[in-house]
Amino acid sequence: MFKERLDRIKDRITQISGQDYTPVPLSLEWALVVLSRLYGLGVGFRLWLYQKKILRQGALPCFVVSIGNIVAGGTGKTPMTLYTAELLKKIGKKPVVVSRGYGGSYKEDSLVVFDGGHVFSSPDECGDEPFMMAARRLCPVVVGKDRLRAGMRALDSLEPRPEAVVLDDGFQHIRLKRDLDILLFDFNRPLGNTRLLPAGRLRERPQSSGKRADALVFTRCPEENASRTQMEAVLRFYPDRPFFKTVHQPYILRWIKKEKKSPDPGSDLAALKGRTAVLFSGLADNRAFYASMAEHGINILYHLEFNDHHRYKTADFLTINRMAVEKKADLILTTEKDGVKIDKTIEWAADVLVIGIRIRFEDPEKFEDFLVSKMEKK
């Protein structure tokens, strides 16, 4: 009973933080605004301690690039982290991804999730995103709450020795110096409702992050020409910083159960146009997954939404199965993040496809040149 009440309060706070509103005195919204002001004071004080060198940064003996944001939730940090690691490999460098491992149960200072040859962990232990990146087998993945220590472990223990560290969600981890700080913003709602946590989704004010960001990347940009109003609202805080526009491209990453009529992995979602589907996802923004699937012409019959970093139980999978049967769905679709947590013993009632996300830059050569130029200055 108590847990259910807490879950309802948590869901309500999540809902409020994503909305525009005027708080009524003594309401829950009003209380959240008060808490957000206290949170803002704490963030400002921590930044001041680093600016005055009361708290000191540490450095790694290699190129460090951070992928992060100032708005909590899904801006595409993980696809961008993978894109950056892949780009570093393309230009001849040996990258390693270092992540906090949010939600993971590991107790050590740091944990090697993937060493380039073997995966040593699970989603429960290392966290959803690190395991998802490790499953791609693109480059080594290490987690640690202290990214400086995790980075040193990566450099000291991995063979061949990494030449570049990509920090996943590293913008607020000021303890580790970086050579390049890339900030991501969702094109459609780049600053959320402009309030700090928990009244909104801002981790810090754009004013305080302006001097630390080296470049901006706008994600989920529309394919056609669209108003720049949202972008201009952000760019004014980052004068003279280069910015790049990207598109999220969903594709079929893999299947859990495959029928003869199922398209192959790597296929565009055009192959699913007109098919009926039940969706399930546990993301910071489940609506974005729904919208993306609907945009590609998939007839969505039902969407089971779970909390971000949800730990699926057998009962959850049975519910998903039951909905697919009741709705007579051709397919069950889920995200890559959720796909790595699927129980392999489940007998599915419909074809199950895991949807991955690719980042596509409007001008990929421009971003590559920018990255190379920063590395040459190291």
C-alpha positions as CSV (number, residue, x, y, z in Angstrom):
1,M,0.0,0.0,0.0
2,F,2.8,2.5,1.0
3,K,4.8,1.6,-2.1
4,E,1.8,2.2,-4.3
5,R,1.2,5.6,-2.8
6,L,4.9,6.5,-3.3
7,D,4.7,5.3,-6.9
8,R,1.6,7.5,-7.5
9,I,3.4,10.5,-6.0
10,K,6.4,9.8,-8.1
11,D,4.3,9.5,-11.3
12,R,2.5,12.8,-10.5
13,I,5.8,14.6,-9.9
14,T,7.1,13.3,-13.3
15,Q,4.0,14.5,-15.0
16,I,4.2,17.9,-13.4
17,S,7.9,18.4,-14.3
18,G,7.0,17.9,-17.9
19,Q,4.3,20.5,-18.0
20,D,4.0,24.3,-18.1
21,Y,2.1,25.6,-15.0
22,T,1.5,28.4,-12.6
23,P,1.9,27.0,-9.0
24,V,-1.0,27.6,-6.6
25,P,0.2,28.4,-3.0
26,L,0.5,25.3,-0.8
27,S,-0.2,22.9,-3.8
28,L,2.2,20.1,-4.8
29,E,3.4,22.3,-7.7
30,W,4.2,25.1,-5.2
31,A,6.1,22.7,-3.0
32,L,8.1,21.5,-6.0
33,V,9.0,25.0,-6.9
34,V,10.3,25.7,-3.4
35,L,12.4,22.5,-3.6
36,S,13.7,23.4,-7.0
37,R,15.0,26.7,-5.6
38,L,16.9,24.9,-2.8
39,Y,18.2,22.5,-5.5
40,G,19.4,25.4,-7.6
41,L,21.3,26.9,-4.6
42,G,23.0,23.5,-4.1
43,V,24.0,23.3,-7.8
44,G,25.3,26.9,-7.8
45,F,27.3,26.3,-4.6
46,R,28.9,23.2,-6.0
47,L,29.9,25.0,-9.3
48,W,31.3,27.9,-7.2
49,L,33.5,25.4,-5.2
50,Y,35.0,24.2,-8.5
51,Q,35.4,27.7,-9.9
52,K,37.3,28.8,-6.8
53,K,39.4,25.5,-6.9
54,I,38.2,24.5,-3.4
55,L,37.2,21.3,-5.1
56,R,39.8,20.2,-7.7
57,Q,39.5,18.5,-11.0
58,G,41.5,15.5,-12.0
59,A,42.7,14.7,-15.5
60,L,43.3,11.6,-17.6
61,P,46.3,11.2,-19.9
62,C,44.2,10.9,-23.0
63,F,41.5,12.8,-25.0
64,V,38.2,13.0,-23.1
65,V,34.9,14.0,-24.7
66,S,31.8,14.3,-22.7
67,I,28.2,13.7,-24.0
68,G,25.7,15.3,-21.7
69,N,22.7,17.5,-21.2
70,I,21.2,20.0,-18.7
71,V,17.7,18.6,-19.1
72,A,16.9,15.3,-17.3
73,G,15.4,12.7,-19.6
74,G,15.8,11.3,-23.1
75,T,17.7,13.7,-25.4
76,G,19.6,10.8,-27.1
77,K,22.8,10.7,-25.1
78,T,23.3,7.0,-25.5
79,P,22.9,7.0,-29.4
80,M,25.2,10.1,-29.5
81,T,27.8,8.4,-27.2
82,L,27.8,5.4,-29.6
83,Y,28.0,7.6,-32.6
84,T,31.0,9.5,-31.1
85,A,32.8,6.2,-30.2
86,E,32.2,4.9,-33.7
87,L,33.5,8.1,-35.2
88,L,36.7,7.9,-33.1
89,K,37.2,4.4,-34.3
90,K,36.8,5.6,-37.9
91,I,39.6,8.1,-37.5
92,G,41.9,5.5,-36.1
93,K,41.5,5.9,-32.3
94,K,40.8,3.3,-29.6
95,P,37.8,4.6,-27.6
96,V,36.3,3.4,-24.3
97,V,32.9,4.5,-23.0
98,V,32.8,5.5,-19.3
99,S,29.4,5.7,-17.7
100,R,28.0,6.2,-14.2
101,G,25.9,3.0,-14.5
102,Y,22.8,4.7,-13.1
103,G,20.5,2.2,-11.5
104,G,23.1,-0.5,-11.4
105,S,23.6,-2.6,-8.2
106,Y,27.5,-2.8,-8.5
107,K,29.3,-2.0,-5.3
108,E,32.9,-1.6,-6.6
109,D,34.5,1.8,-7.4
110,S,34.4,0.8,-11.0
111,L,33.3,-2.2,-13.1
112,V,34.5,-3.4,-16.6
113,V,31.2,-4.2,-18.4
114,F,32.8,-5.1,-21.7
115,D,36.5,-5.3,-22.4
116,G,36.2,-5.5,-26.2
117,G,35.9,-9.3,-26.2
118,H,33.6,-10.4,-23.4
119,V,30.6,-8.9,-21.5
120,F,31.1,-9.4,-17.8
121,S,27.9,-7.9,-16.3
122,S,24.1,-7.7,-16.5
123,P,21.7,-4.8,-16.8
124,D,20.8,-5.2,-13.1
125,E,24.4,-4.9,-12.1
126,C,25.8,-2.2,-14.4
127,G,22.7,-0.3,-15.4
128,D,20.6,-0.4,-18.5
129,E,22.5,2.0,-20.8
130,P,26.0,0.6,-20.2
131,F,24.8,-2.9,-20.8
132,M,23.0,-1.8,-24.0
133,M,26.2,-0.2,-25.2
134,A,28.2,-3.2,-24.3
135,A,25.8,-5.4,-26.2
136,R,26.6,-3.4,-29.3
137,R,30.3,-4.7,-28.9
138,L,31.5,-1.5,-30.5
139,C,34.2,-0.6,-27.9
140,P,35.0,-1.3,-24.2
141,V,32.5,0.0,-21.6
142,V,33.4,0.8,-18.0
143,V,31.1,2.1,-15.2
144,G,31.9,4.0,-12.0
145,K,30.3,6.7,-9.9
146,D,33.7,8.4,-9.9
147,R,34.4,8.8,-13.6
148,L,38.0,9.8,-12.9
149,R,38.7,6.5,-11.1
150,A,36.7,4.5,-13.7
151,G,38.7,6.2,-16.5
152,M,42.0,5.3,-14.8
153,R,40.9,1.7,-14.4
154,A,40.1,1.6,-18.1
155,L,43.5,3.0,-19.1
156,D,45.3,0.7,-16.7
157,S,43.5,-2.6,-17.3
158,L,42.3,-2.7,-20.9
159,E,44.3,-4.1,-23.7
160,P,44.9,-2.5,-26.1
161,R,45.1,0.7,-24.0
162,P,42.4,3.2,-24.9
163,E,43.4,6.4,-26.6
164,A,40.1,8.3,-26.0
165,V,37.4,8.3,-23.3
166,V,33.8,9.0,-24.1
167,L,31.8,10.1,-21.1
168,D,28.2,9.0,-21.3
169,D,26.1,11.6,-19.4
170,G,29.1,13.4,-18.1
171,F,28.3,17.2,-18.2
172,Q,27.6,17.5,-14.5
173,H,30.6,15.3,-13.5
174,I,32.9,18.3,-13.2
175,R,35.5,16.3,-11.1
176,L,37.0,14.9,-14.3
177,K,38.5,17.4,-16.8
178,R,37.5,17.0,-20.4
179,D,38.9,18.3,-23.7
180,L,35.5,18.5,-25.3
181,D,32.0,19.1,-23.7
182,I,29.1,18.4,-26.0
183,L,25.6,19.4,-24.8
184,L,22.5,17.8,-26.3
185,F,19.1,19.4,-26.6
186,D,15.8,18.0,-27.8
187,F,14.8,20.2,-30.7
188,N,11.1,20.1,-29.8
189,R,11.4,21.1,-26.2
190,P,15.0,22.0,-25.5
191,L,14.6,23.5,-22.0
192,G,11.5,21.6,-20.8
193,N,9.3,24.0,-18.8
194,T,12.4,26.0,-17.9
195,R,12.2,25.0,-14.2
196,L,14.9,23.2,-12.2
197,L,14.4,19.8,-10.7
198,P,12.0,18.6,-9.3
199,A,9.6,21.4,-10.5
200,G,10.9,20.9,-14.0
201,R,13.6,18.8,-15.7
202,L,16.5,21.2,-15.8
203,R,19.6,19.9,-14.0
204,E,21.1,23.3,-14.0
205,R,20.4,26.7,-15.6
206,P,21.7,27.3,-19.1
207,Q,23.3,30.5,-17.8
208,S,25.6,28.4,-15.6
209,S,26.5,25.9,-18.3
210,G,27.3,28.5,-21.0
211,K,31.1,28.7,-20.3
212,R,31.6,25.0,-20.0
213,A,29.9,23.8,-23.2
214,D,32.1,23.6,-26.3
215,A,29.4,22.6,-28.8
216,L,25.7,22.0,-28.9
217,V,23.8,19.1,-30.7
218,F,20.1,19.4,-31.3
219,T,18.5,16.0,-31.5
220,R,15.2,14.8,-33.1
221,C,15.2,17.7,-35.5
222,P,12.5,17.6,-38.2
223,E,13.5,16.5,-41.6
224,E,11.9,19.5,-43.3
225,N,12.6,23.1,-42.7
226,A,11.1,24.2,-39.4
227,S,11.0,27.2,-37.1
228,R,14.3,28.0,-35.3
229,T,12.4,29.6,-32.4
230,Q,13.2,26.8,-30.0
231,M,16.9,26.7,-31.1
232,E,17.3,30.4,-30.7
233,A,15.9,30.2,-27.2
234,V,18.9,28.0,-26.4
235,L,21.6,29.5,-28.6
236,R,21.4,32.9,-26.8
237,F,22.9,31.3,-23.8
238,Y,25.9,29.9,-25.8
239,P,27.1,32.7,-28.0
240,D,29.7,31.7,-30.6
241,R,29.4,28.0,-29.8
242,P,29.2,25.7,-32.8
243,F,25.9,23.8,-33.1
244,F,24.8,20.8,-35.1
245,K,21.5,19.3,-36.1
246,T,20.7,15.6,-36.0
247,V,17.8,13.3,-36.8
248,H,16.8,10.1,-34.8
249,Q,16.5,7.2,-37.2
250,P,14.8,4.2,-35.7
251,Y,15.5,0.8,-37.3
252,I,15.0,-2.9,-36.7
253,L,18.0,-3.9,-34.4
254,R,17.0,-7.5,-33.8
255,W,14.2,-9.9,-33.2
256,I,13.3,-12.0,-30.2
257,K,11.0,-14.3,-32.1
258,K,11.1,-14.2,-35.9
259,E,8.5,-15.3,-38.4
260,K,9.1,-15.8,-42.1
261,K,7.5,-12.4,-42.9
262,S,9.7,-10.5,-40.5
263,P,12.2,-8.0,-42.0
264,D,15.9,-8.5,-41.4
265,P,17.9,-6.6,-38.7
266,G,19.1,-3.3,-40.0
267,S,16.0,-2.7,-42.1
268,D,14.2,0.7,-42.1
269,L,10.9,0.9,-40.3
270,A,9.2,1.4,-43.7
271,A,9.1,-2.4,-43.8
272,L,6.6,-2.3,-40.9
273,K,4.2,0.3,-42.4
274,G,0.6,-0.8,-42.0
275,R,1.4,-3.6,-39.6
276,T,-0.5,-3.7,-36.2
277,A,1.6,-3.7,-33.0
278,V,1.5,-3.6,-29.3
279,L,4.4,-1.5,-27.8
280,F,6.1,-1.7,-24.4
281,S,8.8,0.6,-23.1
282,G,10.3,1.9,-19.8
283,L,11.9,5.2,-20.8
284,A,12.2,8.7,-19.4
285,D,9.8,9.7,-22.2
286,N,7.6,6.8,-23.4
287,R,5.6,9.1,-25.6
288,A,8.6,9.7,-27.8
289,F,8.7,6.0,-28.6
290,Y,5.0,5.9,-29.4
291,A,5.2,9.0,-31.6
292,S,8.2,7.6,-33.5
293,M,6.4,4.3,-34.3
294,A,3.2,6.1,-35.3
295,E,5.2,8.4,-37.6
296,H,6.4,5.4,-39.5
297,G,2.9,4.2,-40.3
298,I,2.7,1.4,-37.7
299,N,-0.9,0.9,-36.5
300,I,-0.4,1.0,-32.7
301,L,-3.1,-1.0,-30.9
302,Y,-1.8,-0.5,-27.3
303,H,1.2,0.9,-25.5
304,L,2.3,-0.5,-22.1
305,E,4.3,2.2,-20.4
306,F,6.6,1.5,-17.6
307,N,8.8,3.8,-15.5
308,D,12.3,4.6,-16.6
309,H,14.9,1.8,-15.8
310,H,12.0,-0.6,-15.0
311,R,13.0,-4.0,-13.9
312,Y,10.7,-6.4,-15.8
313,K,9.2,-9.3,-14.0
314,T,7.6,-12.4,-15.5
315,A,4.2,-11.0,-14.8
316,D,5.0,-7.9,-17.0
317,F,5.9,-10.1,-20.0
318,L,2.7,-12.2,-19.5
319,T,0.7,-8.9,-19.5
320,I,2.4,-7.8,-22.7
321,N,1.7,-11.2,-24.3
322,R,-1.9,-11.1,-23.2
323,M,-2.4,-7.6,-24.7
324,A,-0.9,-8.8,-28.0
325,V,-3.4,-11.7,-28.1
326,E,-6.4,-9.6,-27.0
327,K,-5.6,-6.9,-29.6
328,K,-4.7,-9.5,-32.3
329,A,-1.4,-7.6,-33.0
330,D,0.9,-8.7,-35.8
331,L,4.0,-7.5,-33.8
332,I,5.3,-6.6,-30.3
333,L,7.7,-3.7,-30.5
334,T,10.1,-2.5,-27.8
335,T,13.2,-0.3,-27.5
336,E,16.8,-1.4,-27.5
337,K,17.1,-0.3,-23.8
338,D,14.2,-2.6,-22.9
339,G,15.2,-5.3,-25.3
340,V,18.3,-6.2,-23.3
341,K,16.1,-7.0,-20.3
342,I,13.7,-9.4,-21.9
343,D,13.4,-12.9,-20.3
344,K,14.7,-15.3,-22.8
345,T,12.5,-18.1,-21.5
346,I,9.2,-16.3,-22.4
347,E,7.2,-17.9,-25.2
348,W,5.9,-14.9,-27.2
349,A,2.5,-14.9,-28.8
350,A,3.6,-12.6,-31.7
351,D,6.7,-11.6,-33.5
352,V,8.9,-9.4,-31.2
353,L,11.1,-6.8,-32.7
354,V,13.7,-4.6,-30.9
355,I,14.0,-1.1,-32.3
356,G,17.3,0.7,-32.2
357,I,18.1,4.3,-32.8
358,R,20.8,5.8,-35.2
359,I,21.9,9.4,-35.0
360,R,22.2,11.1,-38.4
361,F,23.9,14.5,-38.6
362,E,22.6,17.1,-41.1
363,D,26.3,17.7,-41.9
364,P,28.3,14.7,-40.7
365,E,31.6,15.9,-42.3
366,K,31.3,19.2,-40.4
367,F,31.0,17.4,-37.0
368,E,33.9,15.0,-37.9
369,D,36.1,17.9,-38.8
370,F,35.2,19.6,-35.5
371,L,36.0,16.5,-33.5
372,V,39.3,16.0,-35.2
373,S,40.3,19.6,-34.8
374,K,39.7,19.4,-31.0
375,M,41.8,16.2,-30.8
376,E,44.7,17.8,-32.6
377,K,44.8,20.5,-30.0
378,K,45.1,18.0,-27.2
